[in-house]
Amino acid sequence: MLRLLLALWISFAACAHAVESLPALGTELNDTSVSGLSSGAFMAVQFHLANSSIVRGAGVFAGGVWGCARGDTGRATGECAQGSPDPKPFVAAAREAAAKRHIDPLGDLQRSRVWLFSGNNDGVVRQSATDALRAFYADLIPAGQVFYRNDTKAGHALVTLDHGSACDVTGGEFIADCDYDAVGAMLQFILGRLEPPGAAPEANLRKFDQREFVPGGARSAALADEGYLYVPKACSQGARCRVHVALHGCNQSAEKVGNAFYRFAGYNRWAETNRIVVLYPQARATWGMPLNPYGCWDWWGYTGTAYTGKSAPQIAALRAMVEKLAGLPRSDRPRAAIPAAPGVVDASAGALAVAWASVPEASDYELEGAGVLVRTKAPGASLAVDGLAPASQYSLDWRARDARGRVLAQARLQGTTGAQPGKCDPWFASNVAHVAAGRAYVLWGLTYALGTNQPMGWWNIFTTTGLHGVAHGFAVGACL
């Protein structure tokens, strides 16, 4: 009887932990894209540069300069996330890494599109850090291929059209309702015009085993045993599909927030109608070696000094996952055709982003307006016009040309830039960090904002508070 019970227990345990292997769907490897929030944003940049031969673009929600941390956690959370790092040394470091073949040749970035986002109330990765990332990419990617949205009142969060906390809140699930479909704007700037989003059946979500992608075991790379995958119906039936890798932030993995990120961040509804398989890899919280207590992606070197290169455990695992999805021969079935007409898909206080569907036989495209002319070669399908005035309407002329310079298609577009946001000086940190930085003081074990004397709670590393600068010090809460 004891043997029988033991056998049944072993069988039950095996079934309880059985998880599907990541399927081979025949996706298009060279049409991969990536995005992420916070540590996931830094990792998205690292994955983009390491694998630019297959990654056509990156979406960065609250991220900073590639390689900035240099293996130092203090530098990572200080200068790299809340300072204004000079991007030039890191551009030089990227060129050296490419020369040594630690990352793909930087020439592969010429086709890339990069979409950047920073909330005006983000006190975790401040706008100065994302400004530096914009300057970093500007040295590597042609003009018009980077779009930067930095005029919303969002806190440190992935912003959505209608899900999450109030827009200016930092914390919780780190998903904020800002009445702005950021994922849709980002995907269209990277991939070109898409069909409108639709329903995303929960049945299309799958769980998969991540352990096969890390030779030393998932925990050795601070990866969870399980990841998640959204497979649109058409992709499960053999249609031509591409992959978008969506990377959560610190304290945002499934072990921390359940299904919030992989179900409600806004990717799946666009994926379903546009044949995009969404890969949701999962980092894990670890104590000891490696030390990663908040379940962050490695953007400062906790898995080793080569954390930004192709051989880094997490980057190599993500590449292996994408390759596994592409494992079957590609289907000859074409993607669904969508109108070629271009449209304004995003607008900031100083820029407009235009995307379109590819025009047959087009060799290049151009966008002209406000005294600016930007061009891109096919198959690029988006451009940004920068340096515009806030809250102003502009006319833009879009043209598709063939190899002989003949115009194949053209359109005149109207777009309106957003209003210039007010100045904001946000800080989000533990009360101990606020006191150490001179933004608050301690009295009888309690913390108070410097200048306004507003109470912030106990003085410890577990109590976190959002502050913003005011005329004579700091105040609790959001700027706007």
N, C-alpha and C positions, 0 to 999 in steps of 0.2 A: 504493500500500500504506500509506504514511504517513497519507494522508487517511482511509483505511478504519479504521486503528487509532485515529486520533483520534476519528472518529465513534463507534466502538464504546466508547471510553473515556468520552466525553460521555454516551452513552446509559446506560452502566453506572452512572456517577455520579448521573445523574438518577433512576434506579430505586432506587439505594441510599439516596437521601435522600427518596424519595417517602413521604409519611405521609398518612394519611386526614384529611380535614377533619372537624371535630366534627359529628356528625349532628344533624339536627333530629328530635326524638323526640316533640314535642307534650307535653312535661312541663308541670306546673302551676307557672307562674312565681311566683305568690303563695304558694306552699307551700315555698319554698326554705329551707334551713337550712345552718349553717356551723359548723365546729369546727377547732381547730388546736392544735399544740404549740409553746410557746415563741414564737419570732418569728411562727409561724403562729397562735398564740393571740392575740397582739397584733393581727395582721392580721384575725383572725376578729372581734374586737371592732370594729375600724375598718370592716370590710365590713358588719357588723350595723348600726351606727349610720348609715352612709352610705346604706344601702338597706333601712331598716326597713320600708318599704312592701311589700316582697316577702319579706323574711327574717323567718321566724316564730320563730327562736331561734338561740342560739349556745352551743356547747360550748367551754370554755376550759381547756386543760391547761397550767398554769404560765404564766399571762398576767397583765398588769397594766393600769393605768388608761389609758383612751383619751387620746391626745394628750400623754401625760406627758413625752415626750422633748423636745418643743419644738425639734426640729431639731438637738439636741446629742447626739452619740454617747456622750460621757462621762456625761451625765445619764441617757441611756438605760440603760447598763450599770451605773450607780451607783444613784442614788436611785430610778429607775423599776423596776429589776429586783431590787435588794437592799436598798432602804430602805423607808420608810413614807410615801409621798407623801400629802399631804392631797388628797382627791378633790374637795373643794368648788370650787377654781378650775377644774377640768376639767369639772365639771358646768356651771358658768357658761359655759365656752368652748364646750361642746356646744350649749347653748341659743343662743349667739350664732351658731355655725355653721349651726344649723337656721334661724335668723331670716334669715340671708343666703343660704339655700338651697344651702349647700355640702354639707349632708347632708339626709336626709329629715326631715320634721317629727317631733319627739320624741313627739308623741301616738301615732304609729304603734307605739311601743314597748309600748303598753298591752297588746297581745296576746302579747307575747314571753315566752318561757321562756329562762332562762339557767342553765346547769349549769357549775359551777366545780370545778376539781380542783387541789390542791397537795399534793405529797408531803412527808412529814415530813423527808426527807433531801435535799430539793431545795436545793442551794446555789448554783444559777444564777439562778433566779427564786424568791426566798425567799417564804415564806408571808406575810410582812408586805406584799409587793407585791400578792399576790392578795387579801389581806384588804381592801386599799384599793380594789381593783376591785369587790369585793362591796359596799362602802359607796357606790361610784360608781353602780352599778346600782340600789341601794336607793333612791336619789333619783329614779329615772326609771321604775321598774317597780313595779307593785302588790305588796304583801306576799304571800308564798306562791308567787311565780313565779320565785324564785331559789333554787337548791339548791347547797350548797357541801360538797364532800367533801374533808376535810383531815386525816384520821386514819389514813392508811396509812403504811407505812415507805418508800414509793417515793422514788427519787431523781428526777433531772430526766429524765423519760421519759413516753411515752405508755404507759399500763399496760394489760395484757391478762390474759385468763384463763389462757393457757397458752403464750405465745410470748415469747421475748426473753431478756434477761440476768436475773440475779438482781434481785429487786425494788428493792433499795436502791442499785443501780449507776447511775451517771451516765456516759454515753459510749457508744461503739460505734455501734449503730443507733438509740439513744435509744428503744428499745422494751423494756419490762420485764415479766416474768412475775410478777404479784402475786396470782394466783388470784382476780382480780376483773375481771369483764367490764365495764370502764368505758365502752366505746363503746356497749354494749347499754343500760346504765343511762342514759347521756346521751341517746341517740336516743329512748328511751321518755319521758324527762322533757320533751323538746322536742316530740315528735310524738304522744304518747299511747301507749296499749298497742299492742304489736306482736306479730305471730306469732313463735314461737320461731325462732331462727336455724337455717340449714341449710347444706348444702354449697354452696360458691361455686366453680363451675368456672372454671379459669384461662382457658378459651376465651372467657369473657365479659368479659375485660379487653381494652381496646383502647388503642392509641396514637393521639394526634391532634396536629395541627399547631397550635401556639399563635401562630405568627407573624402570622396574619391578625387577631389581636385587639389588636395594638399598631401604630398607624400609623407610628411612627418605627422600627420593627423591634424584635424581641423583646429583643435585647441592650440596647437603650437603656433598657428598664425592668427590666433584670436578670432577665428571664424566659428560661427555656430554650426552644429551638425546639419541643420536644415535651412534651406532657402526657399524662396517662393517665385512663382512664374505665372504670368498671365498669357494665355494662348487664345487669341481670337478664333472663332469658329472656322473661318476660312483657312487659317494657318494649320489647324489640326486636320484639315481635309486636303492638304497638299498644295495650297496656293503659295505663290512666291511671297515671302515675307522677310522683313528685316528685324533686327534686334535693337532695343533700347535698354541700356543698363541703368537702373535707378537705384541710387545709393543713399540710404538713410543717414541721419546725423547721429551724434553722440546722444545717448539716452533715448534713442528713437527706434531701436531694433524691435523685432517682434517680441523678444523676451521682456522688453520694457513697456511697449505700448500696444501689444497685441496686433490686430490687423489694421491699425489706423493708417500706417504708411502705405502698405501694399494694396490697400483697398480704397482709401479715400483721398490720396494725394492728388488725384486727377489724371493719372496716366491712362488707366484702363479704358475710359470712355472714348478717348482718341484712338487708342490702340485697336479697339474692336472694329471701327469703321475704316481703318487705314492699314490693316494687315501688318501691325507692329507687335511683335512678341516682346513683352516687358519682363526683363530679368530683375528680380529683387534679391540680390545676395544679402547675407546677414552676417554682420560682425557680432562678436559676443563680448560680454564683460568678463575679464579675467583678473585674478590676483596672483602675484608671484611672477613667474616668467612665462610669457610676457606680461607686463603690468599694464592693464587696460581696463580700469575699474568702471568706466562709463560706456563701454561698448563702442568706442570710436573706431573709425578707419585709421590706418596708420599713416599719418602725415607728418610725424616728427621722428620716427625711427625706432619704435619699440620692437619691431621684428628684425632689426638689423640696419647697418649703415647704408645698405643699398636699397632703401625702402622706396626710392622713386623710379627704379629701373625695371626693365622687363623681367629680370630674375627675382624681384622682390616677391615673397610668398603670396601676398594678397593680390598683387597685380598679375602674377603668373596664374593664380587660381581663377581670377576673373576672365583672363584670356582663354584659359582652358574651357571654362563654361561656355563662352561664346562660340568657341570652335566646336564644342560638342553639339550645340544647337544647330550648327551649320553642317553637321556630319553627313547627311544624306545628299545625293546629287540634287542640284537645284531643279525645281519644276520649270518646265517651259511655258507654263500658264502665265500670261501677263497679269500685271497688277490692274486693278480697275482704273479706267481712264477718268480723270477729273478735268474740269475746264482749265484751259491754259491761261485764262485771264489772270493777271496779277492783282494783288490787293494789299492794302496796308494791314499788317497783322499785329503790329505793336507800335506804341508811341510813348516816348518819355518827354520830359520837359525840354529836351534839346535834340531829339532825334526821332526819325520815323523809320520803321522796318517794313520792307515790301517783300513778299514771297509770291511765287508762281509755280505752275506745273511746267515741266520740261516741254519745249517746243521741238517737234521733229525737225532734224537737219540744222538746228541752231548751233552755231559755233561759239557765240558769246552773247552776253546781255549787257545792257547799260541802263542806268537810272540817272536822270538829270533833273535838277531842281534847285532853286535858291542859290544859283551860281555855282553849284557843285555837280560834277560828273563822276560817277563811279562805274566801273565795269567789272565783270567776272566772266570767266570762261565756262562753257557748258562742261559738265552737267550741273554746275552751281545753280541754285534756284531761289536765292534771296540776296538782298543787299540792304544796307542801312545808310541813310543820309544823316550825317551828324552836324553839329554846330549850328542848329536852328534856334530861333527865339522861342521862349516858352509861350504857351497859350496862343499859338498863331496857326492860321490855316495856310497850307502850301499846296501848290500844284506840282506834280512830279510826272515827268515823261519817261515811260518805260519802253524799251525796244529790244527785240530779238533779231540778231543778224546771222547770216550764214557765213561760210568761210570766205566768200568774195565781198563781204560787207553789205550785201543786200538785206534790206529790212524784211523780215518774214512776218513779224507781228508787232503791233505797237498799241499803246494805250496811255491815256492821261488819267492820273489818279489824284484824288484829293485826300489830304490827311491833316489832322490837327494835333499839334503837340500839347503835352500836358502842362498844367500850371507849375511854376517853380515852387518847390516846397520851402517852408521856413527853415532857418538854420536849426540844427539839432546837435546836441552833445550828449549822446546816450552812453551809459555804462551799466553793464549787468554782470555782477560778480558776487562772490561770497562777502559777507559783512567783514570778515577778516581782511580780505583783499581790498575792500573799499577803504578801511582804516589805514592799511599799509600804504595805499596810494594817496592818502591825504584828502579823500572825498568824504570822510566821516570820522567820528571820534567815539570813544568808549567812555561810559560813565556807569559805575556799579554793574558791570557785566552786560549792559545794554548799549546798543549802537544808535547813533543819531547822525543825520545828514549835516555836513559842515555848512554853516551859514544859515540854513533854514531851521535847524534843530529838530527836524521831523523824525519821529521814531522809526527805527528800521528793524527792531527785534533784537534777539540775543546776538552777542558777539561770538560767533563760531563759524566754522567752515561749512556747516550744513545749512545755514540760513542764507539764502541768496536774495538780493534786492536789485531792482532796476532804479537807477538814478539818472537824472539829466541835469546838465549845467544850467544855472540861472545867474542873474546879475551878480549876486553876492554869495555864490557857493553852489550847492546842489539840492535838488528837490526829488522826492520819491515819485515814481511813476513815469509815464510816457511824456514825450515832448509835446505832442500835438493832441 
